[in-house]
Amino acid sequence: MKVLFLTITLGLTTALQIIGTWYVKAVVADKDLPKEKRPKKVSPLTVTALDGWRLGGHGHLHGGQCHEKRVVMHQTEEPGRYSTFGGKRHMYILDLPVKDHRIFYCEGQLGGKAIRMAKLVGKRLLPQVLRDPPLLTHPHR
C-alpha cells in the first residue's frame, strides 16, 4: 500500500510541476520533416490539468496566427510517460538539471512512418530570443 501511495504521489508531483506555459527553445527530430510541415515559428505550449491522470496541452501556430490544438495526455504506469491519440503516440516529459526546463519527447507516426521528436522547453522566454529568434529547423547535411 505504501508503494502504491508513493507511486501516486510522485506521479502527481510530476504532473503539477509541468502545468503552465512552456516556451519552445529548440526542436529536433530523427527524420527530415517535409518542407511544408517545418515550423517557421512556434507558439508557447500550455499544459493544463484535466481530471484524474489526464493532462491537456495546446498551442499551435499556423499561417502566422495562433490556433488552439488540444492534445489529451493520459498518464501511464511509467512515471513521466503519457499516451496520446488513443495510444498511437507516446510522450515523455524529462526533467533537466536546469531550473524550469524540460524535454518533451514524442514517439509516433507521421505519414505512416515512425518519427521521434524532442522539444527543449522552458518556463521563461529570454529577452534576446525575442530580439533575435533562433532558427529552430534547418537541415543538418
Backbone as ProteinMPNN parsed JSONL, in Angstrom:
{"seq_chain_A": "MKVLFLTITLGLTTALQIIGTWYVKAVVADKDLPKEKRPKKVSPLTVTALDGWRLGGHGHLHGGQCHEKRVVMHQTEEPGRYSTFGGKRHMYILDLPVKDHRIFYCEGQLGGKAIRMAKLVGKRLLPQVLRDPPLLTHPHR", "coords_chain_A": {"N_chain_A": [[0.818, -1.191, 0.0], [1.976, 1.229, 0.768], [3.828, 1.55, -1.273], [2.18, 1.909, -3.512], [0.911, 4.331, -2.76], [3.162, 6.027, -2.725], [3.921, 5.896, -5.426], [1.663, 7.066, -6.661], [1.738, 9.607, -5.455], [4.264, 10.587, -6.344], [3.735, 10.644, -9.078], [1.703, 12.596, -9.19], [3.102, 14.813, -8.253], [4.952, 15.196, -10.309], [3.17, 15.747, -12.42], [2.0, 18.121, -11.476], [4.209, 19.794, -11.567], [4.583, 20.265, -14.262], [2.493, 21.715, -15.215], [1.337, 24.622, -16.806], [2.608, 27.379, -18.814], [4.821, 26.79, -21.45], [7.741, 27.624, -23.203], [8.998, 27.01, -26.376], [12.277, 26.203, -27.063], [14.084, 24.822, -28.614], [13.986, 22.41, -31.272], [14.218, 19.071, -32.3], [14.39, 16.309, -34.572], [14.285, 12.862, -35.642], [13.985, 12.449, -38.296], [13.88, 14.139, -41.441], [11.551, 16.669, -41.726], [8.878, 17.184, -44.044], [9.107, 20.034, -46.181], [6.828, 21.726, -46.133], [5.749, 21.098, -43.667], [7.511, 21.997, -41.807], [8.061, 24.069, -39.072], [8.112, 27.609, -39.049], [7.928, 29.436, -37.062], [7.15, 28.948, -33.622], [4.486, 28.464, -31.316], [3.876, 29.151, -27.801], [3.518, 26.366, -25.525], [0.808, 25.206, -23.666], [0.155, 23.564, -20.735], [-2.367, 21.93, -19.048], [-4.221, 20.765, -16.18], [-6.539, 18.209, -16.413], [-8.599, 15.928, -15.59], [-8.262, 13.527, -12.999], [-5.815, 11.389, -14.068], [-5.164, 12.752, -16.349], [-3.741, 15.072, -18.606], [-3.87, 18.162, -20.346], [-2.782, 19.61, -23.359], [-2.046, 22.456, -25.309], [-1.592, 24.571, -28.173], [-0.63, 26.074, -31.092], [0.799, 27.191, -34.078], [-0.125, 28.544, -37.07], [0.1, 29.709, -40.305], [1.096, 32.132, -39.373], [-0.57, 32.807, -37.296], [-1.9, 32.173, -34.031], [-3.412, 29.153, -33.19], [-5.722, 27.061, -31.542], [-4.877, 23.876, -30.597], [-5.743, 21.023, -29.261], [-4.457, 18.46, -27.201], [-4.882, 15.503, -25.527], [-3.292, 14.078, -22.84], [-2.672, 11.003, -21.484], [-1.696, 9.7, -18.458], [0.634, 7.093, -17.949], [1.576, 3.892, -16.527], [4.266, 4.169, -16.166], [6.356, 6.549, -14.711], [6.359, 9.925, -15.832], [5.73, 9.295, -18.427], [3.397, 9.53, -21.054], [0.417, 8.762, -22.89], [-0.955, 9.487, -26.074], [-3.468, 10.346, -28.537], [-5.095, 7.995, -28.564], [-3.273, 6.045, -27.755], [-1.541, 5.812, -29.873], [0.611, 7.47, -30.028], [3.419, 8.234, -27.968], [4.458, 10.151, -25.233], [7.097, 11.614, -23.496], [8.058, 13.301, -20.599], [10.779, 14.86, -19.615], [12.879, 15.579, -16.909], [15.281, 18.166, -16.314], [18.566, 19.268, -15.247], [18.658, 22.003, -15.229], [16.96, 24.784, -13.967], [13.426, 25.062, -14.258], [13.209, 23.95, -16.842], [12.477, 21.511, -19.329], [12.376, 18.482, -21.267], [10.279, 17.67, -23.841], [9.484, 14.783, -25.216], [8.559, 12.915, -27.995], [7.193, 10.009, -29.479], [6.02, 8.564, -32.422], [3.887, 8.302, -35.326], [4.225, 9.685, -38.567], [2.809, 10.411, -41.47], [2.613, 7.671, -41.913], [5.099, 6.705, -41.236], [7.553, 5.928, -38.762], [8.485, 8.286, -36.292], [10.564, 10.299, -34.242], [10.632, 12.937, -31.958], [11.927, 15.763, -30.241], [11.461, 18.405, -27.929], [12.984, 21.122, -26.496], [12.028, 22.87, -23.759], [11.149, 25.788, -21.851], [10.211, 27.643, -18.903], [10.39, 30.385, -19.033], [10.754, 33.007, -21.422], [13.549, 34.223, -22.881], [14.743, 37.614, -23.143], [16.588, 38.134, -25.275], [15.896, 36.21, -27.123], [13.5, 37.098, -28.098], [14.367, 39.341, -29.499], [16.199, 38.301, -31.383], [15.311, 35.677, -32.799], [16.083, 32.186, -32.682], [16.886, 29.962, -35.389], [14.807, 27.364, -35.689], [14.468, 25.073, -37.187], [16.51, 23.496, -39.4], [18.182, 21.892, -42.097], [20.538, 19.344, -41.354], [23.046, 18.769, -43.008]], "CA_chain_A": [[0.0, 0.0, 0.0], [2.866, 2.383, 0.814], [4.432, 1.7, -2.601], [1.147, 2.49, -4.364], [0.765, 5.729, -2.36], [4.354, 6.739, -3.177], [3.83, 5.99, -6.889], [0.638, 8.065, -6.979], [2.242, 10.909, -5.008], [5.314, 11.024, -7.269], [3.079, 10.96, -10.342], [1.021, 13.879, -9.053], [4.115, 15.856, -8.138], [5.461, 15.429, -11.656], [2.114, 16.398, -13.193], [1.859, 19.5, -11.004], [5.383, 20.567, -11.965], [4.599, 20.59, -15.692], [1.347, 22.552, -15.559], [1.685, 26.013, -17.071], [3.015, 27.74, -20.172], [6.201, 26.426, -21.776], [8.228, 28.23, -24.439], [9.861, 26.092, -27.124], [13.592, 26.808, -27.286], [14.746, 24.067, -29.686], [13.263, 21.229, -31.74], [14.999, 18.131, -33.112], [13.662, 15.104, -34.979], [15.175, 11.875, -36.247], [13.724, 12.444, -39.737], [13.613, 15.458, -42.0], [10.143, 16.939, -41.966], [8.628, 17.816, -45.336], [9.261, 21.487, -46.089], [5.56, 22.362, -45.772], [5.434, 20.786, -42.269], [8.525, 22.601, -40.936], [7.589, 25.335, -38.495], [8.969, 28.8, -39.136], [7.819, 29.953, -35.703], [6.333, 28.066, -32.785], [3.784, 29.155, -30.236], [4.077, 28.506, -26.498], [2.67, 25.221, -25.198], [0.168, 25.347, -22.366], [-0.239, 22.276, -20.159], [-3.371, 22.113, -18.004], [-4.726, 19.543, -15.55], [-7.935, 17.947, -16.76], [-9.149, 15.201, -14.446], [-7.546, 12.296, -12.67], [-4.457, 11.202, -14.578], [-5.075, 13.323, -17.686], [-3.266, 16.443, -18.785], [-4.188, 18.694, -21.661], [-1.791, 20.529, -23.89], [-2.474, 23.102, -26.54], [-0.783, 25.646, -28.733], [-0.272, 25.749, -32.465], [0.953, 28.38, -34.904], [-0.33, 28.203, -38.474], [-0.114, 30.913, -41.098], [1.444, 33.311, -38.591], [-1.555, 33.055, -36.253], [-2.042, 31.114, -33.03], [-4.643, 28.37, -33.226], [-5.749, 26.106, -30.444], [-4.847, 22.464, -30.974], [-5.735, 20.321, -27.977], [-3.987, 17.082, -27.131], [-5.086, 14.952, -24.188], [-2.205, 13.163, -22.479], [-3.058, 10.076, -20.424], [-0.519, 9.212, -17.747], [0.772, 5.642, -17.96], [2.166, 3.321, -15.302], [5.658, 4.63, -16.088], [6.414, 7.975, -14.38], [6.852, 10.812, -16.872], [5.314, 8.822, -19.757], [1.993, 9.779, -21.34], [-0.015, 8.302, -24.208], [-1.833, 10.436, -26.756], [-4.101, 9.859, -29.758], [-5.536, 6.616, -28.389], [-2.127, 5.149, -27.586], [-0.725, 5.772, -31.096], [1.837, 8.229, -29.765], [3.834, 8.278, -26.569], [5.181, 11.372, -24.909], [7.855, 11.566, -22.252], [8.44, 14.615, -20.099], [12.034, 14.58, -18.925], [13.437, 16.649, -16.074], [16.651, 18.588, -16.6], [19.173, 19.911, -14.081], [18.465, 23.454, -15.339], [15.678, 25.166, -13.371], [12.285, 25.395, -15.121], [13.388, 23.443, -18.199], [12.134, 20.109, -19.529], [12.358, 17.999, -22.646], [9.069, 16.961, -24.238], [9.949, 13.826, -26.221], [7.393, 12.235, -28.545], [7.389, 8.945, -30.462], [4.758, 8.287, -33.091], [3.868, 8.117, -36.767], [3.947, 10.85, -39.401], [2.716, 9.923, -42.84], [2.816, 6.228, -41.926], [6.477, 6.36, -40.876], [7.904, 6.214, -37.369], [9.26, 9.513, -36.093], [10.834, 10.703, -32.855], [10.878, 14.376, -31.921], [12.128, 16.305, -28.896], [11.406, 19.862, -27.796], [13.525, 21.713, -25.28], [11.097, 23.924, -23.37], [11.453, 26.486, -20.607], [9.103, 28.436, -18.358], [10.554, 31.806, -19.358], [11.319, 33.34, -22.717], [14.606, 35.209, -22.654], [14.593, 38.806, -23.985], [17.373, 38.079, -26.508], [15.189, 35.355, -28.073], [12.501, 37.952, -28.736], [15.05, 40.233, -30.44], [16.884, 37.539, -32.424], [14.862, 34.301, -32.617], [16.934, 31.185, -33.325], [16.281, 29.146, -36.431], [14.501, 26.117, -34.999], [14.578, 23.917, -38.076], [17.345, 23.609, -40.586], [18.745, 20.569, -42.378], [21.913, 19.071, -40.921], [23.644, 17.985, -44.111]], "C_chain_A": [[0.863, 1.257, 0.0], [3.496, 2.64, -0.546], [3.437, 2.348, -3.553], [0.966, 3.972, -4.041], [1.942, 6.561, -2.865], [4.321, 6.933, -4.688], [2.832, 7.064, -7.295], [1.123, 9.459, -6.604], [3.311, 11.434, -5.951], [4.723, 11.4, -8.616], [2.388, 12.303, -10.295], [2.009, 15.027, -8.951], [4.651, 16.206, -9.514], [4.428, 16.176, -12.488], [1.968, 17.859, -12.773], [3.026, 20.373, -11.443], [5.351, 20.967, -13.437], [3.407, 21.423, -16.13], [1.82, 23.987, -15.75], [2.063, 26.223, -18.524], [4.496, 27.454, -20.349], [6.563, 27.03, -23.127], [9.219, 27.278, -25.098], [11.16, 26.811, -27.451], [14.369, 26.106, -28.39], [13.905, 22.843, -30.017], [14.219, 20.373, -32.557], [14.12, 16.932, -33.432], [14.641, 14.148, -35.641], [14.961, 11.749, -37.752], [13.537, 13.885, -40.197], [12.111, 15.598, -42.214], [9.988, 17.504, -43.37], [8.628, 19.331, -45.167], [7.975, 22.182, -45.638], [5.158, 22.093, -44.318], [6.438, 21.393, -41.296], [8.015, 23.922, -40.375], [8.604, 26.454, -38.701], [9.049, 29.459, -37.761], [6.99, 28.941, -34.923], [5.679, 28.875, -31.677], [4.105, 28.468, -28.915], [3.119, 27.324, -26.334], [2.088, 25.452, -23.813], [-0.302, 23.98, -21.907], [-1.191, 22.556, -19.004], [-3.77, 20.76, -17.426], [-6.186, 19.381, -15.952], [-8.595, 17.242, -15.581], [-8.337, 13.936, -14.219], [-6.122, 12.306, -13.184], [-4.287, 11.813, -15.964], [-4.565, 14.756, -17.633], [-3.675, 16.886, -20.177], [-3.103, 19.648, -22.091], [-2.348, 21.194, -25.125], [-1.54, 24.238, -26.913], [-0.346, 25.25, -30.118], [-0.207, 27.052, -33.253], [0.82, 27.956, -36.356], [-0.625, 29.484, -39.239], [0.159, 32.185, -40.322], [0.465, 33.645, -37.48], [-1.606, 31.873, -35.294], [-3.408, 30.456, -33.182], [-4.579, 27.376, -32.079], [-5.81, 24.691, -31.007], [-4.693, 21.687, -29.676], [-5.269, 18.88, -28.142], [-4.192, 16.624, -25.695], [-4.007, 13.908, -23.941], [-2.662, 12.318, -21.293], [-1.797, 9.543, -19.769], [-0.531, 7.69, -17.753], [1.345, 5.178, -16.623], [3.585, 3.842, -15.075], [5.691, 6.13, -15.779], [7.011, 8.801, -15.527], [6.462, 10.411, -18.279], [3.808, 9.001, -19.901], [1.666, 9.195, -22.703], [-0.994, 9.329, -24.767], [-2.419, 9.758, -27.987], [-4.438, 8.372, -29.664], [-4.404, 5.612, -28.284], [-1.232, 5.052, -28.81], [0.592, 6.522, -30.94], [2.135, 8.188, -28.278], [4.686, 9.519, -26.355], [5.855, 11.193, -23.558], [8.185, 12.997, -21.859], [9.624, 14.387, -19.176], [12.515, 15.802, -18.156], [14.867, 16.942, -16.508], [17.242, 19.227, -15.347], [19.016, 21.434, -14.09], [17.061, 23.793, -14.834], [14.652, 25.539, -14.442], [12.492, 25.021, -16.579], [13.058, 21.956, -18.227], [12.375, 19.763, -20.998], [11.04, 17.273, -22.834], [9.482, 16.09, -25.417], [8.756, 12.998, -26.679], [7.825, 11.172, -29.55], [6.04, 8.674, -31.104], [4.947, 8.068, -34.572], [3.583, 9.453, -37.445], [3.959, 10.364, -40.837], [2.992, 8.428, -42.946], [4.22, 5.775, -41.573], [6.748, 6.751, -39.432], [8.754, 7.48, -37.298], [9.427, 9.747, -34.591], [11.214, 12.177, -32.886], [11.034, 14.822, -30.471], [12.074, 17.824, -28.952], [12.021, 20.233, -26.457], [12.618, 22.886, -24.948], [11.521, 24.532, -22.036], [10.265, 27.319, -20.177], [9.187, 29.914, -18.727], [11.142, 31.947, -20.751], [12.323, 34.458, -22.49], [14.46, 36.394, -23.601], [15.383, 38.729, -25.287], [16.712, 37.182, -27.554], [14.12, 36.164, -28.794], [13.142, 38.862, -29.779], [15.618, 39.471, -31.632], [16.504, 36.064, -32.299], [15.774, 33.314, -33.341], [16.168, 30.457, -34.415], [16.06, 27.766, -35.831], [14.635, 24.895, -35.897], [15.493, 24.266, -39.237], [17.976, 22.254, -40.83], [20.191, 20.473, -41.914], [22.554, 18.185, -41.977], [25.062, 18.419, -44.332]], "O_chain_A": [[0.541, 2.236, -0.674], [3.683, 3.791, -0.942], [3.804, 3.239, -4.319], [0.877, 4.791, -4.956], [1.752, 7.666, -3.372], [4.654, 8.01, -5.183], [3.117, 7.88, -8.171], [0.932, 10.402, -7.373], [3.276, 12.606, -6.327], [5.16, 12.37, -9.234], [2.469, 13.076, -11.25], [1.775, 16.1, -9.507], [4.788, 17.382, -9.849], [4.767, 17.133, -13.185], [1.829, 18.737, -13.624], [2.85, 21.571, -11.667], [6.029, 21.92, -13.824], [3.315, 21.802, -17.298], [2.606, 24.504, -14.956], [1.861, 25.344, -19.363], [5.319, 27.824, -19.512], [5.785, 26.956, -24.079], [10.158, 26.801, -24.461], [11.152, 27.891, -28.042], [15.22, 26.719, -29.034], [13.202, 22.307, -29.161], [14.947, 20.886, -33.407], [13.222, 16.582, -32.666], [15.689, 14.56, -36.138], [15.689, 11.01, -38.415], [13.091, 14.74, -39.432], [11.481, 14.73, -42.82], [10.866, 18.225, -43.845], [8.199, 19.847, -44.135], [8.027, 23.125, -44.848], [4.302, 22.8, -43.786], [6.243, 21.314, -40.083], [7.585, 24.794, -41.13], [9.808, 26.253, -38.543], [10.094, 29.968, -37.355], [6.224, 28.172, -35.503], [6.248, 29.842, -31.17], [4.558, 27.324, -28.908], [2.044, 27.294, -26.935], [2.802, 25.849, -22.893], [-1.066, 23.312, -22.604], [-0.87, 23.32, -18.095], [-3.67, 19.734, -18.099], [-6.974, 20.32, -15.839], [-9.098, 17.9, -14.67], [-7.793, 13.356, -15.159], [-5.314, 13.142, -12.778], [-3.364, 11.439, -16.688], [-4.909, 15.534, -16.743], [-3.808, 16.062, -21.082], [-2.568, 20.405, -21.281], [-3.052, 20.558, -25.909], [-0.809, 24.78, -26.083], [0.252, 24.19, -30.3], [-1.071, 27.916, -33.102], [1.571, 27.1, -36.824], [-1.506, 30.253, -38.855], [-0.47, 33.212, -40.576], [0.633, 34.65, -36.79], [-1.387, 30.726, -35.685], [-4.429, 31.135, -33.29], [-3.503, 26.912, -31.701], [-6.694, 24.362, -31.797], [-3.625, 21.697, -29.064], [-5.638, 18.187, -29.09], [-3.733, 17.276, -24.757], [-3.83, 12.977, -24.727], [-2.996, 12.846, -20.233], [-0.925, 8.996, -20.444], [-1.581, 7.07, -17.582], [1.567, 5.977, -15.713], [4.047, 3.941, -13.938], [5.103, 6.913, -16.525], [8.028, 8.43, -16.114], [6.817, 11.099, -19.236], [3.04, 8.669, -18.997], [2.53, 9.135, -23.578], [-1.755, 9.954, -24.029], [-1.926, 8.72, -28.427], [-4.113, 7.591, -30.558], [-4.557, 4.456, -28.68], [-0.261, 4.294, -28.803], [1.565, 6.239, -31.638], [1.233, 8.116, -27.444], [5.518, 9.88, -27.187], [5.258, 10.687, -22.607], [8.551, 13.809, -22.708], [9.493, 13.802, -18.101], [12.551, 16.913, -18.685], [15.569, 16.063, -17.008], [16.499, 19.68, -14.477], [19.222, 22.082, -13.063], [16.086, 23.155, -15.232], [14.967, 26.24, -15.404], [11.994, 25.714, -17.467], [13.327, 21.232, -17.269], [12.553, 20.64, -21.844], [10.717, 16.361, -22.073], [9.792, 16.601, -26.493], [8.027, 12.444, -25.857], [8.712, 11.406, -30.37], [5.029, 8.566, -30.41], [6.029, 7.695, -35.024], [2.791, 10.253, -36.948], [4.997, 9.954, -41.356], [3.54, 7.965, -43.946], [4.506, 4.578, -41.606], [6.246, 7.762, -38.939], [9.625, 7.709, -38.137], [8.546, 9.433, -33.79], [12.006, 12.613, -33.721], [10.351, 14.314, -29.581], [12.572, 18.448, -29.89], [11.622, 19.717, -25.414], [12.454, 23.796, -25.761], [12.162, 23.882, -21.21], [9.41, 27.661, -20.993], [8.175, 30.615, -18.733], [11.927, 31.111, -21.199], [11.976, 35.517, -21.967], [14.086, 36.203, -24.758], [14.905, 39.209, -26.314], [16.939, 37.366, -28.749], [13.864, 35.938, -29.977], [12.545, 39.13, -30.822], [15.531, 39.94, -32.767], [17.277, 35.275, -31.756], [16.192, 33.562, -34.472], [14.943, 30.351, -34.362], [17.022, 27.072, -35.5], [14.892, 23.795, -35.408], [15.254, 25.232, -39.962], [18.279, 21.533, -39.879], [20.967, 21.416, -42.068], [22.586, 16.964, -41.826], [25.74, 17.886, -45.211]]}, "name": "protein", "num_of_chains": 1, "seq": "MKVLFLTITLGLTTALQIIGTWYVKAVVADKDLPKEKRPKKVSPLTVTALDGWRLGGHGHLHGGQCHEKRVVMHQTEEPGRYSTFGGKRHMYILDLPVKDHRIFYCEGQLGGKAIRMAKLVGKRLLPQVLRDPPLLTHPHR"}
